[in-house]
Amino acid sequence: MDNLITNANNIKLEENEKQTSLNVMHQAVNDLLPNQTLYVNNLNEKIKVDGIIKSYLELKQAVFHLFAQYGEILEVHAKKTLKLRGQVFIVFKDLNAASSAKHALNGSILFGKDMVTLT
């Protein structure tokens, strides 16, 4: 019985190691493949400023102003549907601007949450 438990634990550890390896590989590929469109998630969709709840439009504007300091933005896509809340797509005119913004702002805090920026 102890061998079965040990084997099951070893299998779980191997699965976790595989998943970790896949995540590391995905991040490495993500860093290698530049893209003009950034995907930003883990955004706070329930913004309160001075006790007033703001809409996704304010979130969209805040993201625009934050990322615009790295280059010209063509579009910011933000949806208020339940499935897409807390996510935006930012389309830059220039690839270098998108890359700079991605590296500079990944993990930055916006409205109390750490942003995750991916290409």
Secondary structure, DSSP 8 states (H G I E B T S, - for coil): -HHHHHHHHHHHHHHHHHHHHHHHHHHHHHHHS--SEEEEE---SSEEETTEEE-HHHHHHHHHHHHHTTS-EEEEEE--SGGGTT-EEEEESSHHHHHHHHHHHTT-EETTEE-EEE-
